[in-house]
Amino acid sequence: MTESLKKDSSIEVDVPSSSAGDAGYYENVRSALAEVKARVGAELTSWRDAVGSLENTKDSKKASKSDSDEDEGEGEEMEE
């Protein structure tokens, strides 16, 4: 699944000029930004799905290791 994901990418969207003046131009910019936002969201979702539970597994391994480290220190007494 991760083979299809790229480490880096770029998105280009044309913003057509408008005969309606500034208001039309800015409406076209808003539409282009909405398209870019949707594409980025879809790509980020793909990455999240690809990574999936790997991050959760990694976090639980760290928690288990730190728990076992704490358990080892409980039986030792501190010398003064």
C-alpha positions as CSV (number, residue, x, y, z in Angstrom):
1,M,0.0,0.0,0.0
2,T,2.8,2.5,0.8
3,E,4.4,1.8,-2.6
4,S,1.8,4.1,-4.2
5,L,2.4,7.0,-1.8
6,K,5.1,9.6,-2.6
7,K,7.4,11.1,-0.1
8,D,6.9,14.5,-1.7
9,S,4.5,15.9,-4.2
10,S,3.2,19.2,-5.5
11,I,-0.2,20.4,-6.6
12,E,-0.8,22.9,-9.3
13,V,-4.2,24.4,-9.9
14,D,-5.1,26.9,-12.6
15,V,-6.9,30.0,-11.4
16,P,-8.8,31.3,-14.5
17,S,-9.1,35.0,-15.0
18,S,-12.5,36.4,-14.6
19,S,-14.4,39.0,-16.6
20,A,-16.4,39.8,-13.5
21,G,-13.5,41.8,-12.0
22,D,-11.9,41.3,-8.6
23,A,-14.9,39.5,-7.1
24,G,-14.9,36.9,-9.9
25,Y,-11.1,36.4,-9.6
26,Y,-11.3,35.9,-5.8
27,E,-14.2,33.5,-6.3
28,N,-11.9,31.5,-8.6
29,V,-9.1,31.6,-6.1
30,R,-11.5,30.3,-3.4
31,S,-12.5,27.5,-5.7
32,A,-8.9,26.6,-6.4
33,L,-8.0,26.6,-2.7
34,A,-11.0,24.4,-2.0
35,E,-9.8,21.9,-4.6
36,V,-6.2,22.0,-3.2
37,K,-7.6,21.5,0.3
38,A,-9.6,18.4,-0.8
39,R,-6.6,16.9,-2.6
40,V,-4.3,17.5,0.4
41,G,-6.9,16.0,2.7
42,A,-7.2,12.9,0.5
43,E,-3.5,12.4,0.4
44,L,-3.1,12.8,4.1
45,T,-5.9,10.3,4.7
46,S,-4.0,7.9,2.4
47,W,-0.9,8.3,4.5
48,R,-2.8,7.9,7.8
49,D,-4.4,4.8,6.5
50,A,-1.1,3.4,5.3
51,V,0.6,4.0,8.6
52,G,-2.5,2.8,10.4
53,S,-1.9,1.1,13.7
54,L,1.9,1.2,13.3
55,E,2.1,4.3,15.4
56,N,-0.2,2.8,18.1
57,T,2.0,-0.3,18.2
58,K,5.1,1.8,18.5
59,D,3.7,3.8,21.4
60,S,2.5,0.7,23.2
61,K,6.0,-0.9,22.9
62,K,7.5,2.2,24.4
63,A,5.0,2.2,27.3
64,S,5.6,-1.5,27.9
65,K,9.4,-0.9,28.0
66,S,9.1,2.0,30.4
67,D,6.7,0.0,32.7
68,S,9.2,-2.9,32.9
69,D,12.0,-0.4,33.7
70,E,10.0,1.0,36.6
71,D,9.2,-2.5,37.9
72,E,12.9,-3.4,38.0
73,G,13.7,-0.5,40.2
74,E,11.0,-1.2,42.8
75,G,12.9,-4.0,44.5
76,E,16.0,-1.9,45.1
77,E,16.5,0.1,48.2
78,M,18.3,3.4,48.2
79,E,21.5,3.6,50.2
80,E,22.3,6.7,52.2
